Amino acid sequence: MSLFEQEPRSEGDEKEGLADLFRYPSLEALLERKEALEAVRTRLEYTERDLERVIRQGPRDDVPRAQRALQAVSATLALLKELEQLKLSK
């Protein structure tokens, strides 16, 4: 049985299953553990630089897709920063 065929046992299980599926910790886990947040941020920053490189130097056919991916990564980094600031202000 695949992950998509399994029925979640509860609402919480469904959220954890998606985090496991994409190999990203849940937002709650990110905000609770500083090292987890830093690890995800670092991976996203490397991805951001790689996408910028593809936009500048990569094949012309890859540029539109890299630009869209860069927008998503940049928005995610901004969200993580904002969430971290909100947590610190509490």
C-alpha positions as CSV (number, residue, x, y, z in Angstrom):
1,M,0.0,0.0,0.0
2,S,1.4,3.4,-1.0
3,L,1.4,6.5,1.2
4,F,-1.4,7.9,-0.9
5,E,-3.6,4.9,-0.3
6,Q,-3.2,4.9,3.5
7,E,-6.0,6.4,5.5
8,P,-4.7,8.8,8.2
9,R,-5.5,7.7,11.8
10,S,-6.2,11.3,12.9
11,E,-5.8,14.8,11.7
12,G,-2.4,15.1,13.3
13,D,-1.2,11.9,11.6
14,E,-2.0,13.3,8.2
15,K,0.1,16.4,8.8
16,E,3.0,14.3,10.1
17,G,2.7,12.0,7.1
18,L,3.0,14.9,4.7
19,A,6.1,16.3,6.5
20,D,7.7,12.8,6.3
21,L,6.7,12.5,2.6
22,F,8.6,15.6,1.7
23,R,11.3,15.0,4.3
24,Y,10.8,18.4,5.9
25,P,10.0,18.8,9.6
26,S,6.7,20.2,10.6
27,L,6.6,24.0,11.2
28,E,6.1,23.3,14.9
29,A,9.3,21.2,15.0
30,L,11.1,23.9,13.1
31,L,10.2,26.6,15.5
32,E,10.9,24.5,18.6
33,R,14.4,23.4,17.5
34,K,16.7,26.2,16.4
35,E,19.1,23.7,14.8
36,A,16.3,22.3,12.6
37,L,15.3,25.7,11.4
38,E,18.9,26.6,10.6
39,A,19.4,23.3,8.7
40,V,16.3,24.0,6.5
41,R,17.3,27.6,6.0
42,T,20.8,26.6,4.9
43,R,19.4,24.0,2.4
44,L,17.0,26.7,1.0
45,E,19.9,29.2,0.8
46,Y,22.0,26.8,-1.2
47,T,19.0,26.0,-3.4
48,E,18.5,29.8,-3.9
49,R,22.1,30.3,-5.0
50,D,21.9,27.3,-7.4
51,L,18.7,28.6,-9.0
52,E,20.2,32.0,-9.4
53,R,23.2,30.4,-11.2
54,V,20.8,28.5,-13.5
55,I,19.0,31.7,-14.3
56,R,22.3,33.5,-15.2
57,Q,24.3,30.7,-16.8
58,G,22.0,27.7,-17.4
59,P,20.2,26.6,-20.6
60,R,17.6,29.1,-21.9
61,D,14.9,26.4,-21.6
62,D,15.5,26.0,-17.9
63,V,15.3,29.7,-17.0
64,P,11.5,30.1,-16.7
65,R,11.2,27.1,-14.4
66,A,14.2,28.2,-12.4
67,Q,12.7,31.7,-12.0
68,R,9.4,30.2,-10.6
69,A,11.3,27.9,-8.3
70,L,13.4,30.8,-7.1
71,Q,10.3,32.8,-6.3
72,A,9.0,29.9,-4.2
73,V,12.3,29.4,-2.3
74,S,12.6,33.2,-1.7
75,A,9.0,33.3,-0.3
76,T,9.7,30.3,1.9
77,L,12.9,31.9,3.3
78,A,11.0,35.2,4.0
79,L,8.2,33.2,5.7
80,L,10.7,31.3,7.9
81,K,12.4,34.6,8.9
82,E,9.0,36.2,9.7
83,L,7.9,33.2,11.8
84,E,11.2,33.2,13.7
85,Q,10.8,36.9,14.4
86,L,7.3,36.4,15.7
87,K,8.5,33.6,17.9
88,L,11.2,35.8,19.3
89,S,8.8,38.6,20.0
90,K,6.6,36.4,22.3
